Amino acid sequence: MDEIKDHPDRYHLANELHARPFPALSAPASAVFLALKTPDGQERDYAAERAHLLDLLDRHGAVHPRPGATHYFGPLGRHFLKWESHSEFLTYTIFTEAVASRAFDPKGFEVFPKDWCAKAPGLRLTSAHFHIEKRPEHDEAILENLTQWFVPESLAVSEILDASALVASDFRIDEAGHVRFAMMMQDGVGPQRTGRILQRLCEIETYKTMAMLGYLTAKNLMGEIGPIESELTGVVARMGTTVDAAEETLAELKPLTARLEQLTAETSYRFGATNAYEAIVNQRIKILREERYRGRQTFDEFMMRRFDPAMRTVTAAEKLLQRMSDRAVRAAELLRTRVDVERGRQNQEILRSMDRRADLQLRLQQTVEGLSVVAISYYAVSLLGYFFAPLAKNFHLSKTVLTAVLVPFVVLGVWMYLKNLKKRIGH
């Protein structure tokens, strides 16, 4: 196969599938997760993001990633850092194979220095604190921990991956400003599976939050659509029957159509991204293969009750905007058609009026032609009278008789000449 030339991107594409390995860690352990996003309306500064990463690595004497890298995994002092740059956000995950004196100790986030956080090239999208331990032998101990760590009203607990682990979260922001996740691993679960579970939970939290940005967009859109819908309904109702009324209504409709197109352009990307993020969240939950624990709600049920209604709002807003845009376009097309029909009728009236004027002009022209024959004949007879006057004396004819003889011939000749001239012009 040496004779076959490789595609220039063959190895790059193959390596991309393995470029973001799952972390590997064993219980007990802890992890902190931070996701940053550039504020809406601002251009993302990739150079600043890389400089921010290098600043954190330099504080611990860690090696740098290759130029242009979108992911990094390596030791950070006594910790391990996983950094990833996504299409809209970037994430930091720091793992520590040790457990603090108490679960979800806020000091765990001190691995991110305060001055370093203050220079972050973006806003905190979400942050999560993970407590990973061996699963207690007795359910009473598990229930006691869950009661202490989480808000019972929104607690979601599941046994996942054939009961190899128990995960729990209430998806609330605690006093320290982080979302808590507990992972209780069965004996014998390897570090690779533990790392995969941690990664899936990070993805669920991140993509859930990103999808909720679409919900905020949908709420703001609903506030703008209401007045536009009322105006659009009023404009359509005022569609008149005369061309002036139709043109005025069309002028009122144009800015509404333009505004709807603007809203569509402003929200289409966010709504499209929200649909993609929602699909990822549902997929990540599905692959956990959840089983109910002690009658508690699962992650899937939590999302169905809290997350899905928000996503349905996004879908409803997107469809409403599309329907209104379609209504405005149909109304504009109807008005344009009405205006065209009215203008066509007016043009027909103008053409009929022009025909009448042309007919009058033709009659006037014919009248003028008759007068022209008389006038031309008069001058022609006068000239011929002077020309034939000497000859008339030889025949003893008076000027009056000569003129009378010339008139019929001259009039007939002028009339025939003008008739032939008109024929030539017509051809």
SVG drawing of the C-alpha trace seen along z (x, -y; Angstrom):
<svg xmlns="http://www.w3.org/2000/svg" viewBox="-63 -87 72 92">
<polyline fill="none" stroke="black" stroke-width="0.4" points="0.0,0.0 3.0,-2.3 2.1,-3.4 -1.2,-5.0 -0.9,-8.6 -2.6,-9.6 -5.0,-12.5 -3.1,-15.4 -5.5,-15.4 -5.7,-11.6 -3.6,-11.4 -5.0,-14.6 -8.6,-13.4 -7.7,-10.0 -5.8,-11.5 -8.7,-13.9 -10.8,-11.0 -8.3,-10.3 -7.2,-13.8 -9.4,-14.3 -8.8,-11.3 -10.9,-10.8 -9.2,-11.5 -8.3,-8.5 -8.7,-8.8 -9.5,-6.5 -11.8,-7.0 -11.4,-8.7 -10.8,-11.9 -12.1,-15.3 -12.4,-17.6 -13.3,-21.2 -14.7,-22.3 -14.9,-25.8 -16.4,-26.8 -15.8,-30.3 -17.6,-32.0 -17.0,-35.3 -19.9,-37.7 -22.5,-37.9 -21.7,-40.6 -17.9,-40.4 -15.4,-38.8 -13.6,-35.8 -9.9,-36.4 -8.1,-33.1 -4.7,-34.6 -5.9,-35.9 -7.4,-32.5 -4.1,-30.8 -2.2,-33.3 -4.5,-32.8 -3.9,-29.0 -0.1,-29.5 -0.2,-31.8 -1.8,-29.0 0.7,-26.4 3.7,-28.7 2.6,-29.1 3.1,-25.3 6.1,-24.9 4.0,-22.7 4.8,-22.2 3.0,-24.2 0.6,-22.8 1.6,-22.9 0.8,-26.1 -2.8,-26.2 -3.9,-23.4 -7.6,-23.2 -7.1,-20.8 -4.5,-20.0 -4.1,-17.3 -1.2,-17.1 0.1,-17.4 -0.4,-20.7 1.6,-20.4 0.0,-17.6 -3.1,-17.9 -4.0,-17.1 -5.4,-19.7 -7.7,-19.1 -8.3,-22.1 -10.5,-22.2 -11.5,-25.0 -14.9,-24.5 -16.8,-26.4 -18.4,-28.8 -16.7,-28.3 -13.6,-26.8 -13.3,-24.6 -10.9,-23.8 -11.1,-20.6 -8.6,-19.9 -8.5,-16.5 -7.0,-15.6 -6.6,-12.0 -7.3,-12.9 -10.4,-13.9 -10.6,-17.1 -11.4,-16.8 -15.1,-17.6 -17.0,-17.1 -17.4,-20.0 -14.9,-22.2 -14.8,-25.6 -11.1,-25.6 -10.9,-23.0 -11.4,-25.9 -8.3,-27.7 -6.4,-25.8 -7.6,-28.6 -5.7,-31.7 -7.9,-34.7 -5.7,-37.1 -5.7,-34.5 -9.6,-34.3 -9.8,-38.1 -8.0,-38.1 -10.1,-35.5 -10.9,-36.2 -14.6,-35.6 -17.4,-35.2 -18.1,-32.1 -20.7,-30.1 -20.8,-27.4 -18.6,-25.8 -19.0,-22.5 -17.5,-20.7 -17.1,-16.9 -16.8,-14.7 -15.7,-11.1 -15.6,-8.4 -16.1,-4.7 -19.7,-3.7 -20.7,-3.2 -21.8,0.3 -25.0,-0.8 -27.7,-2.8 -28.4,-4.8 -25.0,-6.4 -25.6,-7.2 -29.0,-8.8 -27.5,-10.8 -24.8,-12.2 -27.3,-13.1 -29.4,-14.9 -26.4,-16.9 -25.0,-17.8 -28.0,-18.5 -31.5,-20.2 -33.9,-17.3 -36.6,-19.0 -34.5,-19.0 -32.2,-16.1 -31.6,-13.6 -30.0,-10.3 -29.2,-7.4 -27.3,-4.1 -25.6,-4.1 -23.7,-1.8 -25.0,1.5 -24.8,0.2 -21.1,-0.4 -21.6,-3.9 -24.2,-6.1 -24.3,-9.7 -26.2,-12.6 -26.8,-16.3 -29.4,-18.9 -28.2,-21.2 -28.3,-24.2 -25.6,-26.7 -24.3,-26.4 -23.1,-29.1 -19.6,-29.0 -21.1,-29.5 -20.7,-26.0 -23.0,-23.1 -22.3,-20.0 -22.0,-16.4 -21.4,-13.3 -20.0,-10.1 -19.9,-7.0 -18.0,-4.2 -18.4,-0.4 -15.3,1.6 -13.5,2.7 -14.4,-0.1 -11.3,-1.2 -9.9,-4.7 -10.9,-4.9 -14.6,-4.3 -14.5,-6.8 -12.9,-9.4 -15.5,-8.8 -18.4,-9.2 -16.8,-12.5 -16.4,-13.7 -20.1,-12.9 -21.3,-14.8 -19.2,-17.8 -20.7,-17.7 -24.2,-17.4 -23.8,-20.4 -22.0,-22.5 -24.3,-21.7 -27.4,-22.1 -26.2,-25.6 -25.4,-26.5 -28.9,-25.2 -30.5,-27.4 -29.0,-30.5 -31.5,-29.7 -34.2,-29.9 -33.2,-33.4 -33.2,-34.4 -36.6,-32.9 -38.0,-34.8 -36.6,-38.1 -38.0,-37.3 -41.5,-36.6 -41.5,-40.1 -40.7,-41.6 -42.9,-39.4 -46.1,-40.3 -46.3,-44.0 -45.2,-43.0 -47.9,-40.4 -50.5,-43.0 -49.3,-45.4 -49.2,-42.8 -52.7,-41.7 -53.9,-45.3 -52.1,-45.9 -53.6,-42.8 -57.1,-43.8 -56.7,-47.3 -56.0,-46.0 -58.1,-48.3 -59.8,-47.8 -58.3,-50.8 -54.8,-51.1 -53.9,-54.0 -55.0,-52.1 -53.1,-49.0 -49.9,-51.0 -50.2,-52.7 -50.8,-49.3 -47.8,-47.9 -45.7,-50.8 -46.8,-49.9 -46.0,-46.3 -42.5,-46.7 -40.9,-47.7 -42.6,-44.9 -41.3,-42.4 -37.8,-43.9 -37.9,-43.6 -39.0,-40.0 -36.2,-39.2 -33.8,-40.9 -35.0,-38.9 -34.7,-35.7 -31.1,-36.6 -30.3,-37.5 -31.8,-34.3 -31.3,-31.6 -27.8,-30.7 -28.7,-30.6 -31.8,-28.5 -29.8,-26.1 -27.1,-25.8 -29.7,-25.2 -31.2,-22.3 -27.8,-20.8 -26.9,-21.2 -30.3,-19.8 -29.6,-16.7 -26.1,-16.3 -27.6,-16.5 -30.2,-13.9 -27.6,-11.7 -25.1,-11.9 -27.9,-11.1 -29.0,-8.1 -25.6,-6.5 -25.4,-6.6 -28.0,-3.8 -29.7,-5.1 -31.6,-2.9 -33.8,-4.4 -32.3,-4.5 -34.7,-4.3 -37.6,-5.9 -35.6,-9.1 -35.9,-10.9 -33.3,-10.2 -31.3,-12.7 -33.6,-12.0 -36.7,-12.7 -35.1,-15.9 -34.4,-17.1 -37.9,-16.1 -39.5,-18.2 -37.1,-21.2 -35.1,-21.3 -37.5,-20.0 -40.1,-22.8 -37.5,-25.4 -36.5,-23.7 -40.1,-23.5 -40.3,-27.3 -37.3,-27.7 -39.0,-25.5 -42.3,-27.4 -40.6,-30.8 -38.7,-29.7 -41.8,-28.3 -43.8,-31.4 -41.2,-33.7 -41.2,-31.6 -45.0,-31.6 -45.1,-35.4 -42.4,-35.9 -44.4,-33.7 -47.6,-35.7 -45.9,-38.9 -44.5,-37.6 -47.8,-36.3 -49.5,-39.6 -46.9,-41.6 -47.3,-39.3 -51.1,-39.8 -50.8,-43.5 -48.2,-43.6 -50.6,-41.5 -53.5,-43.9 -51.4,-46.9 -50.3,-45.3 -53.8,-44.5 -55.0,-48.0 -52.1,-49.5 -52.9,-47.2 -56.5,-48.4 -55.3,-52.0 -52.9,-51.3 -55.8,-49.9 -57.8,-53.0 -54.8,-55.1 -54.4,-53.1 -58.1,-53.4 -57.9,-57.2 -54.8,-57.3 -56.7,-55.3 -59.5,-57.9 -57.1,-60.7 -55.3,-59.0 -58.7,-58.6 -59.4,-62.3 -56.0,-63.2 -56.6,-61.0 -59.8,-62.8 -58.2,-66.1 -55.4,-65.1 -57.8,-64.0 -59.5,-67.4 -56.2,-69.1 -55.2,-67.0 -58.4,-68.2 -57.5,-71.8 -53.9,-71.1 -55.1,-70.0 -57.1,-73.2 -54.2,-75.4 -51.6,-73.7 -53.9,-73.6 -54.5,-77.4 -50.8,-78.2 -50.2,-75.7 -53.0,-77.1 -51.6,-80.7 -48.1,-79.6 -49.4,-77.7 -51.6,-80.6 -48.5,-82.8 -46.7,-80.0 -49.4,-79.4 -50.5,-83.1 -48.4,-83.7 -49.8,-80.6 -53.4,-81.6 -53.1,-84.8 -52.2,-82.7 -55.5,-80.8 -57.4,-84.0 -58.2,-82.6 -58.8,-85.0 -57.0,-84.5 -60.2,-83.5 -60.9,-80.7 -57.3,-79.5 -57.6,-79.3 -60.9,-77.4 -59.3,-74.9 -56.2,-74.3 -58.1,-73.9 -59.5,-70.4 -56.2,-69.0 -54.2,-70.7 -56.5,-69.6 -56.6,-66.0 -52.8,-65.9 -52.2,-67.3 -54.7,-64.9 -53.1,-61.9 -49.6,-63.1 -50.6,-63.4 -52.3,-60.0 -49.2,-58.2 -47.0,-60.1 -49.2,-58.8 -48.9,-55.2 -45.1,-55.4 -45.0,-56.8 -47.3,-54.0 -45.0,-51.3"/>
</svg>
